[in-house]
Amino acid sequence: MKNGRVVIGNTDMDYVSFGGGPKSLVVLPGLSDGLATVKGKALLLTAPYKKFLRDYTVCMFSRKNSMPEGYTIRQMAEDQALAMNRLGITRAAVLGVSQGGMIAQYLAADHPGLVDKLILAVTAPYANDTVRQTVGAWIEMAEQGDHVRLMTDTAEKMYSPGFLEKNRKLFPLMARLTRPGSYERFFRNAFAILAFDARDALREIRCPVLIIAGEDDHTVGNDAREELRRGIPHSRLFVYEGLGHGAFEEAKDFYDRVYAFCEDGTA
């Protein structure tokens, strides 16, 4: 288990790694990385990947710590490729969640030699109307400094009705505990999402691809999964009924499904 940092140009990128297997799984998280990086969280983040630890070395990466204004999703993918190369990760299965899935699309298209298998979870191939409305509203909430509303709305857009009913009272408390000192990192990530459009690059993805979506996704919309499936040759789609954007947290078999696909292409 390791909490690490890799130099990227004039800045660096935090990552955590766990497991000691010969194969590599690279994990790219979503927009939450704009509020808090993975720095120092190796122990906290290990649990979902227990099944991987014998056969894989799992590396979860944040975006780099200093992001210039206008930093794009494609540039994030270039920096991700650089980080992998510097750590000696020459080929890996890649799991991209939400915004991480956007980065992963360009990583697989532009650096096919690095990506052995690709799992795109609750993500989209471009900033569609649902993405723009949702992320645009979050930007406004952050600009107003209303962190409780930002975190509550994020939860409302992510989770199933049953999960919300059980946990809604906890959201304001969680928000107060997670408020960042600055929203600059969040803004860089969020504006990159609004400018994102990888539709022309999808045909360049040649590795096996599993798309995982929730049936009712209020963050990226319900057309995104089919647009990805049609755009990526030979991709497969699995949809969790009754779940939405938080399927990767709510579905008990999500990581079993990812593991099976990494191992033999089934899901």
Backbone bond lengths (Angstrom), bond angles and torsions (degrees), N, CA, C in turn:
res aa  C-N    CA-C-N  psi(-1)  N-CA   C-N-CA  omega(-1)  CA-C   N-CA-C  phi
1 M - - - 1.456 - - 1.522 108.49 -
2 K 1.332 116.29 132.85 1.463 119.27 -174.31 1.519 110.88 -143.80
3 N 1.321 116.52 138.84 1.452 123.86 166.74 1.518 106.12 -106.51
4 G 1.336 116.77 114.26 1.456 119.56 -172.10 1.514 113.60 -129.39
5 R 1.313 113.80 178.75 1.460 122.03 -179.74 1.520 108.07 -151.16
6 V 1.327 116.86 135.49 1.449 121.42 -179.68 1.529 108.67 -122.62
7 V 1.331 116.49 137.47 1.467 121.88 -178.20 1.521 110.13 -74.81
8 I 1.332 115.41 131.31 1.463 123.11 177.06 1.527 107.50 -129.86
9 G 1.320 117.33 101.83 1.460 120.72 -178.64 1.516 111.17 60.78
10 N 1.338 116.08 -124.85 1.462 120.17 -178.57 1.529 112.34 -94.97
11 T 1.325 116.97 15.19 1.454 121.04 178.32 1.525 108.82 -139.75
12 D 1.321 117.35 -160.28 1.462 120.14 179.06 1.524 109.45 -148.40
13 M 1.327 114.85 173.44 1.455 122.48 -175.15 1.526 108.31 -133.68
14 D 1.324 116.87 127.98 1.463 120.93 177.41 1.530 109.98 -80.97
15 Y 1.324 115.36 145.81 1.458 120.38 173.08 1.520 108.88 -149.52
16 V 1.312 115.61 161.63 1.461 121.55 171.64 1.514 107.12 -127.48
17 S 1.325 116.40 150.52 1.461 119.91 177.41 1.521 109.44 -139.70
18 F 1.323 115.18 149.51 1.452 120.96 178.35 1.520 108.47 -153.78
19 G 1.328 115.37 156.21 1.452 120.90 -174.72 1.512 110.11 90.65
20 G 1.320 115.84 163.79 1.464 119.86 -178.29 1.503 112.73 -136.73
21 G 1.333 117.21 20.87 1.453 120.24 -178.33 1.513 113.01 -74.99
22 P 1.340 116.96 163.24 1.464 120.96 -177.52 1.524 113.94 -74.69
23 K 1.341 117.39 -20.94 1.457 120.31 179.73 1.529 110.01 -92.19
24 S 1.328 116.08 158.67 1.467 120.96 -175.94 1.523 111.42 -116.68
25 L 1.328 115.09 135.96 1.465 122.56 168.57 1.512 107.58 -120.84
26 V 1.325 116.61 121.41 1.462 122.79 177.29 1.527 107.82 -103.91
27 V 1.330 116.24 129.99 1.464 121.77 -177.77 1.528 109.22 -116.88
28 L 1.322 116.12 129.93 1.462 122.33 179.89 1.525 108.67 -118.49
29 P 1.331 118.19 112.15 1.466 121.09 -175.91 1.521 113.01 -78.92
30 G 1.331 115.25 175.47 1.451 121.65 -175.16 1.514 114.02 -88.89
31 L 1.328 115.17 -156.27 1.461 122.29 -174.15 1.528 112.46 -64.06
32 S 1.314 117.93 -19.59 1.467 119.77 176.62 1.515 111.47 -57.19
33 D 1.334 116.90 -23.29 1.468 120.67 177.02 1.526 111.41 -63.70
34 G 1.325 116.36 -19.86 1.455 119.76 176.45 1.511 113.04 -73.34
35 L 1.328 117.25 -16.48 1.460 121.73 178.89 1.530 112.20 -100.61
36 A 1.327 116.85 -33.41 1.465 120.52 179.74 1.521 108.95 -156.38
37 T 1.322 117.23 128.65 1.455 121.24 -179.50 1.530 109.95 -80.51
38 V 1.319 115.27 179.70 1.473 120.89 179.20 1.528 112.02 -82.38
39 K 1.296 117.43 1.16 1.468 121.52 -174.52 1.530 111.80 -50.94
40 G 1.356 115.56 123.83 1.454 121.60 175.44 1.509 115.71 74.02
41 K 1.346 118.55 11.01 1.461 120.86 -171.96 1.524 113.92 -110.97
42 A 1.327 117.49 20.03 1.470 120.05 -176.91 1.521 111.92 -54.59
43 L 1.323 117.29 -47.44 1.456 120.62 -178.13 1.529 110.92 -63.50
44 L 1.323 116.33 -41.35 1.461 121.55 -177.78 1.526 111.87 -66.25
45 L 1.339 117.01 -33.47 1.459 121.25 -172.47 1.524 114.28 -93.45
46 T 1.322 117.44 -4.58 1.460 120.96 -173.89 1.524 113.76 -71.00
47 A 1.325 117.78 -37.42 1.470 122.71 -165.88 1.530 115.46 -48.31
48 P 1.344 120.52 -47.22 1.469 118.32 -176.91 1.530 114.09 -65.13
49 Y 1.333 116.82 -16.83 1.458 120.89 -172.52 1.530 113.26 -103.29
50 K 1.338 117.52 17.01 1.464 119.97 -176.63 1.521 112.68 -55.72
51 K 1.320 117.37 -36.28 1.456 121.04 -178.51 1.530 111.97 -66.70
52 F 1.335 116.46 -22.83 1.455 120.92 -176.55 1.530 113.24 -85.00
53 L 1.323 118.03 -20.31 1.450 120.96 -159.78 1.528 115.04 -66.34
54 R 1.320 118.08 -24.22 1.458 119.54 178.72 1.534 111.82 -77.92
55 D 1.324 116.49 -40.40 1.465 121.21 -173.44 1.517 114.17 -98.50
56 Y 1.327 116.93 -17.32 1.464 120.80 -173.50 1.527 111.42 -127.53
57 T 1.318 114.27 152.44 1.453 121.39 160.32 1.526 106.25 -103.04
58 V 1.316 116.06 116.97 1.467 121.73 -176.95 1.519 109.02 -96.14
59 C 1.318 116.22 128.08 1.471 121.51 176.92 1.523 108.84 -123.11
60 M 1.315 116.77 121.86 1.458 122.22 175.72 1.525 108.74 -108.27
61 F 1.317 116.04 126.56 1.458 121.85 -173.89 1.525 111.79 -112.07
62 S 1.323 115.96 140.14 1.454 121.56 165.14 1.519 109.12 -87.35
63 R 1.322 117.00 168.72 1.458 119.94 166.84 1.528 108.07 -70.56
64 K 1.325 116.38 164.06 1.459 118.53 -176.48 1.523 110.72 -65.53
65 N 1.318 116.02 158.88 1.462 120.98 -169.41 1.518 114.06 -77.01
66 S 1.312 117.59 -24.37 1.458 120.22 175.89 1.522 107.59 -122.47
67 M 1.334 116.07 110.95 1.455 121.45 -177.55 1.524 109.42 -111.61
68 P 1.321 117.30 127.16 1.465 118.69 -178.93 1.519 111.87 -72.00
69 E 1.296 116.72 158.99 1.463 120.87 174.36 1.518 108.60 -61.02
70 G 1.317 117.20 136.77 1.457 120.83 -179.26 1.519 114.24 82.93
71 Y 1.311 117.33 8.69 1.468 123.07 178.59 1.523 108.89 -60.62
72 T 1.339 117.03 127.42 1.459 120.82 -172.56 1.533 111.62 -103.24
73 I 1.313 114.98 164.34 1.463 120.83 175.75 1.527 110.27 -60.04
74 R 1.311 117.26 -40.22 1.474 119.56 179.95 1.520 111.48 -65.61
75 Q 1.322 117.08 -37.18 1.465 120.07 175.36 1.522 111.18 -66.56
76 M 1.333 116.95 -35.66 1.458 120.38 174.88 1.530 110.27 -60.29
77 A 1.339 116.16 -40.99 1.465 120.13 178.59 1.531 110.77 -64.97
78 E 1.317 117.79 -38.79 1.474 120.71 177.65 1.524 110.29 -62.88
79 D 1.314 117.12 -43.20 1.456 120.15 179.13 1.531 111.13 -68.00
80 Q 1.329 116.63 -32.95 1.461 120.07 176.30 1.521 111.00 -65.00
81 A 1.316 116.93 -42.68 1.466 120.96 177.26 1.524 110.41 -61.21
82 L 1.315 116.52 -41.99 1.461 120.97 178.89 1.525 110.70 -62.83
83 A 1.323 116.84 -43.69 1.462 120.69 179.61 1.525 111.16 -62.36
84 M 1.320 116.89 -42.91 1.463 120.23 178.91 1.521 111.04 -62.29
85 N 1.312 116.24 -44.80 1.464 119.55 179.26 1.520 111.78 -61.72
86 R 1.312 116.98 -39.64 1.464 120.31 -178.43 1.521 111.96 -70.11
87 L 1.313 116.82 -24.62 1.459 120.52 177.18 1.521 112.18 -92.87
88 G 1.322 117.10 2.67 1.453 120.74 178.24 1.514 114.24 78.53
89 I 1.331 117.60 19.32 1.466 121.48 176.71 1.524 107.07 -88.69
90 T 1.316 116.00 98.67 1.459 120.39 -173.65 1.522 113.29 -89.36
91 R 1.337 116.86 -22.37 1.466 121.02 177.45 1.516 107.87 -158.89
92 A 1.330 117.36 135.96 1.462 120.41 -173.35 1.511 110.99 -151.89
93 A 1.312 115.47 152.75 1.460 120.44 160.63 1.524 106.53 -75.16
94 V 1.318 117.21 140.71 1.464 121.51 -176.21 1.523 109.28 -124.57
95 L 1.325 115.55 125.24 1.462 123.01 174.80 1.523 107.95 -109.35
96 G 1.325 116.54 114.51 1.453 121.34 177.78 1.514 110.05 -113.64
97 V 1.325 116.49 125.48 1.461 122.19 -176.67 1.524 109.66 -110.23
98 S 1.325 117.81 122.93 1.459 123.71 176.32 1.533 109.82 57.56
99 Q 1.332 119.93 -116.62 1.462 119.62 177.39 1.523 110.72 -60.25
100 G 1.325 116.82 -34.96 1.457 119.22 176.13 1.516 112.38 -59.91
101 G 1.338 116.65 -32.62 1.459 120.62 175.49 1.514 112.22 -68.32
102 M 1.306 117.47 -31.21 1.466 121.19 175.89 1.526 109.78 -65.82
103 I 1.327 115.63 -46.15 1.461 120.19 177.20 1.524 110.20 -61.43
104 A 1.329 116.31 -41.78 1.460 120.89 -177.32 1.528 112.17 -63.84
105 Q 1.328 117.93 -32.25 1.464 120.42 177.39 1.525 110.80 -60.15
106 Y 1.320 116.71 -47.65 1.464 119.95 178.66 1.524 111.72 -69.73
107 L 1.329 117.41 -35.33 1.460 120.01 178.44 1.529 110.08 -60.18
108 A 1.327 117.19 -45.22 1.461 120.80 -179.52 1.525 112.32 -70.70
109 A 1.326 116.85 -36.11 1.467 120.52 -178.77 1.525 111.73 -73.14
110 D 1.321 117.31 -42.31 1.461 121.68 -173.98 1.522 113.49 -89.95
111 H 1.331 117.45 -20.88 1.467 122.13 -178.62 1.531 109.82 -133.91
112 P 1.318 116.97 64.05 1.471 120.17 -174.20 1.525 113.22 -60.78
113 G 1.305 117.63 -26.90 1.457 119.90 179.56 1.505 114.01 -68.85
114 L 1.325 117.52 -19.07 1.462 121.18 -178.59 1.521 113.10 -86.87
115 V 1.335 117.27 -24.00 1.463 120.80 -169.41 1.527 110.26 -110.05
116 D 1.311 115.84 114.91 1.464 122.40 -179.50 1.527 111.17 -85.51
117 K 1.317 116.88 -45.62 1.458 123.78 174.59 1.517 107.61 -140.67
118 L 1.330 116.48 152.36 1.455 121.47 -174.97 1.521 109.70 -130.20
119 I 1.326 115.80 127.54 1.462 121.58 174.53 1.520 107.80 -116.45
120 L 1.318 116.11 118.19 1.458 122.62 -179.49 1.522 108.11 -108.29
121 A 1.310 117.02 109.92 1.465 121.78 -175.02 1.522 110.86 -108.70
122 V 1.321 116.26 130.45 1.468 125.65 175.21 1.530 111.80 41.11
123 T 1.320 115.60 55.32 1.455 120.56 -176.70 1.520 110.53 -133.64
124 A 1.326 116.44 -177.80 1.457 122.28 -174.85 1.522 109.41 -142.09
125 P 1.346 118.01 158.70 1.462 120.36 178.83 1.525 114.32 -86.97
126 Y 1.333 116.61 -6.64 1.466 120.63 177.39 1.520 108.54 -164.90
127 A 1.320 116.02 169.58 1.464 120.53 179.78 1.527 109.02 -81.17
128 N 1.325 115.66 86.50 1.457 120.85 179.67 1.538 110.38 -74.20
129 D 1.321 116.77 -178.36 1.467 119.97 -175.67 1.527 112.10 -60.42
130 T 1.337 117.06 -40.50 1.465 119.65 179.84 1.517 110.80 -64.15
131 V 1.330 116.72 -45.23 1.471 120.93 177.84 1.519 110.57 -59.31
132 R 1.311 116.60 -46.43 1.463 120.22 -176.51 1.525 111.35 -65.07
133 Q 1.312 117.30 -41.48 1.464 120.30 178.97 1.525 111.10 -66.02
134 T 1.323 116.20 -44.42 1.461 120.61 -176.37 1.522 111.22 -68.12
135 V 1.325 116.45 -53.55 1.464 120.40 -176.86 1.529 110.12 -68.39
136 G 1.321 117.18 -36.87 1.460 119.60 177.06 1.515 112.09 -60.38
137 A 1.332 116.88 -40.32 1.467 120.83 177.34 1.525 110.65 -65.82
138 W 1.322 117.32 -39.39 1.469 120.00 178.55 1.522 111.17 -64.43
139 I 1.322 116.63 -38.13 1.464 119.99 176.92 1.532 110.26 -60.64
140 E 1.334 116.56 -44.35 1.468 120.33 178.86 1.526 111.22 -61.36
141 M 1.328 117.30 -41.79 1.463 120.60 179.27 1.520 110.80 -63.88
142 A 1.326 117.13 -40.63 1.467 120.54 178.01 1.525 111.05 -66.96
143 E 1.330 116.84 -39.50 1.465 120.16 177.83 1.521 111.11 -61.65
144 Q 1.329 116.88 -33.08 1.461 121.59 178.25 1.526 112.79 -83.18
145 G 1.335 116.13 -6.25 1.460 120.56 -179.71 1.517 113.43 72.09
146 D 1.338 116.72 19.02 1.459 120.85 -177.43 1.532 108.81 -91.28
147 H 1.324 116.41 79.88 1.457 120.84 -173.48 1.527 112.40 -71.62
148 V 1.308 117.18 -35.26 1.465 119.48 178.01 1.527 110.00 -61.58
149 R 1.314 116.15 -45.22 1.471 119.65 178.98 1.522 110.57 -65.42
150 L 1.330 117.68 -39.56 1.464 121.53 179.41 1.526 110.82 -60.63
151 M 1.320 116.78 -48.17 1.457 120.64 -178.10 1.532 111.68 -70.07
152 T 1.324 116.51 -36.90 1.460 119.67 179.28 1.518 110.65 -66.95
153 D 1.336 116.52 -43.73 1.461 119.69 179.99 1.527 110.77 -67.01
154 T 1.325 117.54 -36.99 1.463 120.87 175.93 1.523 110.20 -58.40
155 A 1.326 116.62 -46.35 1.463 120.82 178.88 1.528 111.41 -62.74
156 E 1.322 115.96 -43.80 1.467 119.89 -179.38 1.533 111.02 -62.07
157 K 1.331 117.22 -32.48 1.460 121.37 179.88 1.529 112.19 -81.03
158 M 1.332 117.43 -16.11 1.463 121.04 -173.70 1.520 114.20 -97.11
159 Y 1.326 116.34 -47.18 1.455 119.19 -160.64 1.523 113.71 -99.28
160 S 1.326 114.92 161.29 1.456 122.31 179.24 1.532 110.11 -71.49
161 P 1.328 118.09 158.56 1.472 120.48 178.85 1.526 112.67 -55.41
162 G 1.324 117.81 -39.82 1.460 120.19 -179.54 1.509 112.44 -64.11
163 F 1.332 116.55 -42.53 1.464 120.68 178.45 1.524 110.19 -64.91
164 L 1.324 116.68 -43.23 1.464 120.68 -179.81 1.528 111.23 -61.97
165 E 1.312 116.16 -41.38 1.462 120.09 -179.18 1.527 111.33 -60.99
166 K 1.324 116.60 -37.97 1.460 120.90 -178.18 1.528 112.99 -77.69
167 N 1.331 117.00 -28.93 1.466 119.29 -167.75 1.524 115.57 -121.04
168 R 1.330 118.66 -1.17 1.465 121.02 -173.03 1.533 113.09 -56.69
169 K 1.317 117.53 -36.14 1.461 120.23 -177.92 1.531 112.91 -66.33
170 L 1.334 116.30 -19.72 1.465 120.21 -178.38 1.525 112.94 -83.49
171 F 1.338 117.88 -17.34 1.457 120.18 -172.10 1.531 113.78 -61.00
172 P 1.347 119.66 -45.22 1.472 118.35 178.49 1.529 112.97 -60.50
173 L 1.325 117.05 -38.41 1.466 120.27 178.45 1.522 110.57 -65.47
174 M 1.324 116.63 -45.53 1.461 120.41 178.73 1.523 110.91 -60.98
175 A 1.327 116.44 -37.90 1.460 120.52 179.64 1.526 111.23 -62.26
176 R 1.329 116.21 -43.29 1.471 119.23 -179.20 1.525 111.47 -65.20
177 L 1.322 117.00 -27.61 1.465 121.05 -178.66 1.520 112.78 -84.46
178 T 1.332 117.67 -13.77 1.468 120.59 -173.70 1.524 113.76 -116.59
179 R 1.308 117.91 9.81 1.469 120.02 -177.78 1.528 110.62 -65.10
180 P 1.332 118.78 126.48 1.471 120.81 179.85 1.519 111.75 -79.06
181 G 1.323 116.49 160.98 1.460 120.03 176.73 1.514 111.90 -70.01
182 S 1.340 116.25 -28.26 1.460 122.08 179.90 1.521 108.77 -146.85
183 Y 1.333 116.54 148.96 1.460 121.03 177.51 1.532 112.15 -97.17
184 E 1.324 118.23 6.96 1.468 120.07 -175.56 1.527 111.29 -57.14
185 R 1.314 116.98 -45.28 1.469 120.50 -179.26 1.537 110.46 -63.71
186 F 1.302 116.35 -41.35 1.467 120.93 177.30 1.523 110.70 -59.84
187 F 1.330 116.93 -45.41 1.459 120.31 -179.23 1.529 111.60 -62.13
188 R 1.335 117.63 -42.42 1.469 120.76 179.51 1.530 110.63 -58.67
189 N 1.330 116.14 -45.40 1.457 120.44 179.58 1.527 111.64 -67.83
190 A 1.323 116.43 -44.16 1.460 120.30 -175.98 1.523 112.05 -65.90
191 F 1.329 117.33 -44.05 1.468 119.61 179.25 1.524 111.25 -67.11
192 A 1.333 117.35 -30.12 1.465 119.97 174.91 1.523 110.66 -64.00
193 I 1.324 117.01 -37.52 1.465 120.54 177.20 1.534 110.59 -63.15
194 L 1.322 117.15 -43.85 1.465 120.59 -177.85 1.527 112.23 -62.79
195 A 1.334 117.64 -26.22 1.469 121.84 -179.33 1.528 112.79 -95.08
196 F 1.331 117.25 3.11 1.461 121.62 -171.18 1.521 112.73 -80.23
197 D 1.354 115.99 134.81 1.460 122.07 172.93 1.530 108.33 -158.82
198 A 1.324 116.32 101.20 1.465 121.56 -177.67 1.524 112.32 -105.09
199 R 1.324 118.30 14.92 1.469 119.54 -173.34 1.522 112.51 -59.60
200 D 1.324 117.87 -36.98 1.462 119.72 -179.61 1.527 112.39 -73.30
201 A 1.334 117.37 -16.70 1.470 120.46 -178.52 1.522 112.61 -92.78
202 L 1.326 118.45 -14.13 1.462 120.82 -172.91 1.520 112.39 -60.18
203 R 1.338 116.89 -36.71 1.464 119.69 -177.73 1.530 112.13 -66.94
204 E 1.328 117.15 -14.86 1.459 120.91 179.35 1.524 112.59 -84.54
205 I 1.308 117.84 -6.94 1.466 121.60 179.10 1.525 108.44 -80.63
206 R 1.325 117.16 116.26 1.467 122.05 -173.50 1.520 113.77 -108.50
207 C 1.310 118.59 -16.78 1.466 121.04 -176.95 1.524 110.20 -76.94
208 P 1.334 118.01 164.14 1.471 119.96 173.15 1.527 110.78 -60.01
209 V 1.330 116.40 137.95 1.469 121.61 -175.54 1.525 110.08 -130.70
210 L 1.329 115.53 130.53 1.463 122.44 171.07 1.519 108.19 -112.99
211 I 1.320 116.08 123.82 1.461 122.53 175.82 1.530 107.04 -102.54
212 I 1.324 116.30 126.19 1.465 121.08 178.49 1.528 108.38 -118.33
213 A 1.298 116.64 129.76 1.468 120.84 -177.08 1.523 110.31 -138.86
214 G 1.326 114.54 160.97 1.455 120.87 169.39 1.512 109.29 -93.64
215 E 1.309 116.08 151.19 1.465 121.36 -176.87 1.527 112.10 -60.92
216 D 1.340 117.26 -36.11 1.465 121.33 -174.29 1.522 108.83 -132.36
217 D 1.333 115.85 86.31 1.463 122.17 -173.41 1.524 109.87 -99.79
218 H 1.337 116.13 111.44 1.463 121.20 -177.94 1.527 112.93 -89.34
219 T 1.330 116.93 3.78 1.469 120.47 179.48 1.519 111.42 -102.44
220 V 1.333 117.93 -46.69 1.467 119.89 179.67 1.529 112.19 -111.54
221 G 1.332 117.76 -2.66 1.456 120.58 179.03 1.518 112.66 84.77
222 N 1.317 115.88 168.36 1.463 121.40 -174.81 1.521 114.17 -97.44
223 D 1.331 117.93 -5.51 1.465 120.39 175.27 1.516 111.93 -87.06
224 A 1.332 117.10 -20.09 1.460 121.17 -172.57 1.524 112.37 -59.81
225 R 1.327 116.86 -40.66 1.464 119.42 -176.31 1.520 111.86 -63.67
226 E 1.333 117.38 -40.76 1.461 120.06 178.91 1.516 111.21 -71.96
227 E 1.323 117.89 -33.55 1.460 120.48 176.81 1.520 110.52 -64.56
228 L 1.330 116.61 -39.19 1.460 119.66 175.21 1.521 111.28 -65.03
229 R 1.323 116.54 -45.59 1.469 120.33 -177.63 1.529 111.07 -61.92
230 R 1.315 116.99 -42.46 1.476 119.80 179.53 1.522 111.62 -70.03
231 G 1.316 116.42 -31.96 1.461 119.74 -174.44 1.515 114.89 -82.53
232 I 1.342 117.11 -25.39 1.462 120.63 -176.60 1.522 109.50 -103.58
233 P 1.324 118.20 116.65 1.465 120.80 -178.93 1.531 111.71 -57.42
234 H 1.325 115.99 135.09 1.472 122.96 172.95 1.529 113.38 63.63
235 S 1.312 118.28 21.34 1.463 120.08 177.48 1.520 110.58 -80.28
236 R 1.337 115.23 157.72 1.458 121.91 177.69 1.517 108.45 -120.03
237 L 1.336 115.90 149.91 1.466 121.19 -177.12 1.521 109.83 -125.06
238 F 1.334 114.94 133.92 1.462 121.11 171.00 1.524 108.15 -127.27
239 V 1.336 116.31 132.42 1.464 121.69 -177.65 1.527 109.01 -119.34
240 Y 1.331 116.44 128.19 1.468 121.82 175.31 1.522 109.59 -85.14
241 E 1.318 115.99 115.42 1.458 120.00 177.81 1.527 110.27 -69.62
242 G 1.315 115.63 140.18 1.455 121.35 176.64 1.510 115.09 80.41
243 L 1.328 117.76 -1.19 1.462 121.13 -179.84 1.520 110.12 -118.05
244 G 1.330 115.43 166.74 1.451 120.97 -179.73 1.513 111.88 -127.18
245 H 1.325 115.86 -134.03 1.463 120.67 -174.37 1.528 112.21 -66.87
246 G 1.313 117.06 -22.98 1.463 120.85 179.45 1.515 113.45 -89.99
247 A 1.330 118.42 20.82 1.462 121.20 -178.72 1.517 111.98 -56.95
248 F 1.325 117.74 -34.15 1.467 120.74 -178.89 1.531 111.72 -67.43
249 E 1.322 117.81 -19.22 1.461 121.42 175.68 1.530 111.74 -98.70
250 E 1.315 117.22 -36.74 1.464 120.61 -173.31 1.531 114.11 -84.92
251 A 1.321 117.94 -34.60 1.464 120.31 -176.32 1.527 110.18 -74.19
252 K 1.315 116.94 119.85 1.460 121.03 -175.48 1.520 112.88 -66.18
253 D 1.347 116.61 -24.53 1.463 119.15 -178.09 1.525 113.02 -102.95
254 F 1.333 117.59 12.99 1.469 119.71 -175.88 1.528 111.12 -57.04
255 Y 1.313 117.66 -50.69 1.466 119.95 -175.65 1.525 112.03 -75.18
256 D 1.323 118.41 -26.50 1.460 120.85 170.97 1.524 109.87 -63.35
257 R 1.327 115.77 -40.27 1.463 120.93 179.65 1.540 110.78 -66.47
258 V 1.312 116.12 -41.72 1.466 120.42 177.19 1.522 110.10 -62.90
259 Y 1.333 116.40 -44.09 1.462 120.55 -179.46 1.531 111.00 -61.55
260 A 1.333 117.19 -45.56 1.455 120.42 -179.25 1.533 111.12 -61.18
261 F 1.315 116.98 -39.38 1.459 119.88 179.02 1.523 110.85 -68.06
262 C 1.312 117.10 -41.27 1.472 120.51 177.84 1.524 111.31 -61.75
263 E 1.324 116.74 -36.23 1.450 120.89 -175.76 1.525 113.26 -78.58
264 D 1.327 117.05 -48.70 1.468 117.11 -173.32 1.527 114.23 -141.66
265 G 1.328 117.07 12.65 1.449 119.80 176.04 1.501 115.38 81.28
266 T 1.360 117.44 6.01 1.455 119.87 175.62 1.526 109.07 -95.05
267 A 1.328 115.15 166.12 1.469 118.38 -179.89 1.524 109.58 -153.66
